[in-house]
């Protein structure tokens, strides 16, 4: 019962690991992400990326019989994941208390911007707002002004991964105790958790300001440099032995002693890196093992030999689109646990089969459809 990014990504991880994930959608258009350009056939490329290996049931919870059908359906599932604003499910008659009454061992994972409690719980927001409030945004960019991050940190690292961890922990606890749980995920707090190291450093006297920490480019030994061809490399030689090895390998051993002096030998290193192309530096880094890597564009990473060897990218068959859709594999690998690759579902594609598996008889299905609560499975 989620849309856009955090919930769909969390359930994608679970689906890739073998869970049977049913995407419950509003019959009137479904997940907003379906129609968000750029389109790859009938659906968005974004939707294809996040919804492989899932089934779709189009059920209107506000239509007659919709809420009751959901509660009956939920009794046959291990976990319900939702991303409505706090209170919305309660108003629909499908909230935590109703779910727990229908299924005492229920697990409900709720992913919201600010959590189920507190003065901000009802506010609208997006990734940028959550990163701003958590202090993550203030850490990104040059000293003169913060910049939005290029990836949705609060949605993914702040929402999706805590949701996966919370769901698995609740399942483990229920296996031992028989007791269900409500998993309350705040994307803001998830983003905040990424600053644990920074707050620890601040407690010991390191500034928290942008451009003042040890890992945000202030140190010359840990930063991004422009190469001769205008592309970039990342040097992350934090340990003295790696920085010394790098300096010796480029013929500037005297620079090693200045590693921690203010900005360090930044100007000298800029001149060093300007002497070779990015790919020449990439080969140099592999040869000398000095924590040096090329800055790849996302499209380039698909051809990187390490990522290809690890199977980091997928080709998902999409018969109705007449081609395979490239995808990024879930980075959690379990020996012998490989889910089959199935394309993202059409809206309501699996409605009849999901309800039949949950014990609905043909008359109940026909009644839901007649009331407008259930979209046709062939949608």
ZIQUI-V7810 format. One record per pair of residues at least 6 apart in sequence whose C-alpha atoms are under 7 Angstrom apart, sorted by the first residue. I is the first residue (numbers start at 1). GAP is how many residues later the second one is. Records with the same first field share a line. If there is no record, write none. Layout:
I->GAP  GAP
//
This chain:
1->22  23  24  80  81  82
2->6  79  80  81
3->28  29  30
4->27  28  29
5->150
6->149  150  153  154
7->76  153
8->42  43
9->41  151
10->150  151  153  154
11->10
12->38  39
13->317
15->6  38  39
16->37  314  323
17->320  321  322
18->321
21->33  34
22->32  33  34  35
23->31  32  33  34
24->32  33  34  35
25->6  32  33  34
26->32  33  34
27->31  32  33  348
30->317
33->11  13  14
34->9  10  13
35->8  9
36->8
37->7
38->6  7
39->6
41->280
48->296
49->278
51->293
52->290  291  292
53->288  289  290  291
54->290  291
55->290  295
56->289  290  291  292  293  294  295
57->291  292  293  294
58->289  290  293  316  317
59->7  314  315  316
60->6  313  314
61->6  31  312
62->30
63->308  309  310
64->307  309
65->303  308
66->307
67->25  26  27
71->23  28  31
73->285
75->27  28
76->282
78->28  29
79->27  28  29
80->27  28  29
81->27  28  29
82->27  28  29
83->27  28  29
85->27  37
86->30  35  36
89->6
99->7
100->6
104->76
105->73  74  75
106->74  75
107->73  74  75
108->73  74  75
109->54  58  73  74  75
110->73  74  75
111->48  73  74  75
112->73  74  75
113->12  17  73  74  75
114->6  7  72  73  74
115->6  69  70  71
116->68
127->25  27  28
128->20
130->24  57  58
131->6  23  57  60
132->6
133->55
134->54  55  57  58
135->57
136->55  56
137->9  10  11
138->8  72
139->7  70  71
140->6  7  9  70
141->6
142->68  69
143->67  68
153->38
154->33  34  36  37
155->32
157->33  34
158->29  30  31  32  33
159->26  27  28  31
162->23  28
163->22
166->17
167->16
170->11
174->6
198->10
202->6
206->7
207->6
211->6  7
212->6
215->7
217->6
218->45
219->44  45
220->43  44  45  46
221->14  15  16  17  22  38
222->13  14  15  16
223->11  12  13
224->8  9  10  11
225->7  8  9  45  48
226->6  7  47  48
227->6  46  47  48  49  50  51
228->46  47  48  49
229->48  49
231->47
232->46  62  63
233->45  60  61  62
234->58  59  60  61
235->56  57  58
236->55  56
237->6  53  54
242->48
243->13
244->9  12
245->45
246->44
247->6  8  9
255->10
258->6  7
278->16
279->15
282->11  12
285->6  7  8
302->6  11
312->16  17
313->14  15  16
314->12  13  14  15
315->9  10  11  12
316->8  9  10  11  25  26  27
317->6  7  8  25  26
318->6  7  25
346->33
347->32
348->27  28  29  30  31
349->28  29  30
350->27
351->26
352->25
368->6
369->6
//
